Amino acid sequence: MNYNQGPQIQMLPLTPVVKKLIIACVAIWFIFQVVVEQFIFPNLDLGYYFGFVVENVFTQFFVWQFFTYMFLHDTQGVMHLVFNMLSLWWIGSELESLWGSRKFLTYYLVCGLGAAFIYFVGALGYYFVTDHYAPLQVPVVGASGAIFGLLLAFGILFGDRVIHFMFLFPMKAKFFILLIGAIEVVMLLNQGIGAGKVANLAHLGGLLAGFLYLVVWTRMKRAGHTSSKGGKKTKLKLIVNNDKPKYWN
């Protein structure tokens, strides 16, 4: 099946899991981060408890933050939330339509959790090498780590699909993903961990987590397919499916 000839992502309906994820992120941002945190309890810092804070995970075992940070977003402006939710809709709906809801949700969560874990390891390593403690204290919030994993899957599955970089420059999806990855690497090398507001390491972590998951998934599918064929090897493409300041990412 040639997935590159599928419908354009802008025309896709809102699929079930994507819809629930968007509702959850928007509701948490508006009700808890805007209304509760800023107006009802202005001294409350949700990012400290539910954002991803390496120091809290390392010293206080706030392990739930590997999961909860994905549902918080920057409160200083709405565009962080809007961009992430639009990306989740446009990219996620196509992947969920192809994979099914369960596999899509599993992949999404693996990318988000993996992004946090890689940021955790990177921030600790950065501290031990440079003695720079700030990245361990600043909350990381946002769904972008998981969404970068979705971008990777989209670039692999729909590599020849033409999309518009910055809404102006047409290019194939596979080149777009390579460009985005290169930009993240350059920004990380230029700014280091914790120098800027955007957690570039978490973005790269989402890409890496998604890639590792897809490799393992493909090998498992290949192994199962080979055993069912009596040991005959088959050629399967990757991820074939037949069935107070906050770093924001």
N, C-alpha and C positions, 0 to 999 in steps of 0.2 A: 504494500500500500504506500502511495506517495503522499506523505503528510503535508508536503510543501504546497499541495494544490488545495488544501482545506480552506475554510472560510477565513476572512480577515478577522483578527482578534477584536477589532473595534465593533464588529457586528454580533459578537457572541452574547447570548443571554447570561444573566447572573445565575451561576450554578449553585447547588444547595450549600456545599461546604464553604465556598467563596462568600456567598451571601451571609452565612452565619459569622464567618471571621470578620467581615466588614462591619456588620452590626455590632459585634463584640468590641472591636477596636474603637469605633465611633462612640458607642455608648460609654465605654470606660473613659475615653478622653473627655467627653462633654460633661458627664455626670460627676465623675470622681476627680478628674484632674482640673477641670475648669470650675465647676460649681462648688464642689465640696472643698477642694484644696485651696482655691484662690479666694472664695467668698465666705464659706461657712467656717472652715478651720484653716485660716491663713498660715498658721504655724506648722501645719501638717506637711510632711515631705514624703509623698508617696514614692518618689524616685529612690529614696533611701531604702525603703522596705521592699519595693516591688520592681524597681529598675534593676539592672545588673551592675552590682558594685563588687568588684573583685575582693576588696578588703572584707566586706561583709560575708561573702561566701567563704573566704579563706579563714577568717578568725571567728566568725559567729555562726558558720554553717547555715547561712540563708540559702540553702540549695534550691528552693523554689524559684529563686530569681533567674535561673537558667531558662525557666518557662515563662514567668510573668512579664519579663521585660518586653516581650514581643507585642504585648497588648497596650503598652504605654507609648505616648508620643510627646513631642516637644510642645510645651504650653505657651511658648513665646510667639507662636505663629501657627496658622492652620495649614500652611502649605506642606509641611512635613507629613502630616496625616493625609492630606488630599493626594499628594503624589504617590504615597505608598498604597493607598486604597485603590486608586486608579490602576496602578501597576498590578495589584493583586487581581482586580477584575479582568483586565485585558489579557493578562498572561495566564493567571490561575484558572479562569473559566475554560480556556481551551485545553489546558492540561487535565483538568478534572473531567471534562467531556471525553477525553481520550482514555484516561487511566481508570476512571471510576472514582467515587468519592473517598473510599477507604484508602486506596493507594495514594491518592493525591494528598489527603490529610497527613498520612504517615510521612510522605516525602517533605511536606511543608514543615512539619514539626522537627524532623530530623535536621533539616537545614537551619532552622532557628536555634535549636539546641546546640548543633555543631558550631554555629557561628559564635555563640556565647562561650563554648568550651575553648575554641581556638583563641578567642580574645583573652580568656582567663589565663591560658598558658603563655600567650605572647606578652601580656601585661606583667605577669610575674617574672618572666625571663628578662623583660626590659628593665624592670626594677633591679634585679640582681646584677645586671651588667652596668647600668647607668646610675643607680641609686636615685632614680627619678620616681617619686612616690605618687604623684598626682593621678596617673592612670588607674591606680588601685582604688581611688576614692571617689572618682566622678561617676555618677550613674550613666549607664548606657541604656537608651530606650529606643524602641521602634521595631517595626516588622521588616526592615530592609535586609537583615541577614537572611531571613527566610525567602524574601522576594528575590534576592540575588541568586539563590539556589534555583528558583523558578526560572529566572532568566537563563541560567545555564542549561536547564532541561529544554527550554524553548529553542535555544540556539542549536542544540544537538538534534532535536526532533524536526525542527522547521528551519534548518540551516539556510536554505535557499529562498526563504520567504523575504521579500523586500520590506523593510521598515524604514522609518525616517528618524535619523539621529537629530535630536533637538528640534524635531518636527519639520526639518528643512532638508536634510541631506539623506537621500535614499542610499541604502546599503543592505546587503544580505544579512540576515540575522546572525549567522555564524561570525561574520566580521564585526558586527555590532558588539557581540559579547566579548570578543577578543579586545576590542577597543576599550570597552568599559573596564575590563579587568586590568588592562595596561594603565589606564588613568588612575585606578585605585592603587596600583603598585607605586606609581610615580608620586601620588599624593602622600602615601604612607612613608616612602623613603624621604620625601621632602619635609614632611611635618613631624615625623616620628609618631609614637603612640602617645596620645593625650595632648598634643600641641594645638590641635584644632578642635572644632566643635563636632565634626563628623567622625564617627568611629570607622575609619577605613578598614582597619583590621577585621572588624566584624563583617563587613561586606565581603572581603576576601575569604573570611571563614565560612560564610554561607556558600560561596562558590565551591570551595574545597570540600565542604561537607556534602554538598549535592553531588559533586563528581564522584567522591568515594562511595556514596550510597548507590549511585547508578552503576558503578563498576561492579560492586558486590551483587546488586540485584541482577545484572546481566549475567554474571558468572553462575549464579544460582539457577537462573532460568535455563542457561545453556546446559548446565549439569543435569537438570531435571529432564530436559528435552532429549539429551543424549542417552540417558539411562532408559527412557521410555522407548527409544528407537533401537534398543539392543546394542548400545555402544557406538552407533554410527554418529560421527561428528557432523554438526550442521553449522552453517554460517548464519549467525544472528547479529544484527546490528545492535549497537548500544541502546538500551532501554526499549526494546521492542515490547509492546504490550498488546497481546491479542485478546484478551478478555476485557546645688543649685545651678550652676551651669550643668547641663546634661549633654553627654555625647549622644547624638541621635544618629540612627543608622537606617 
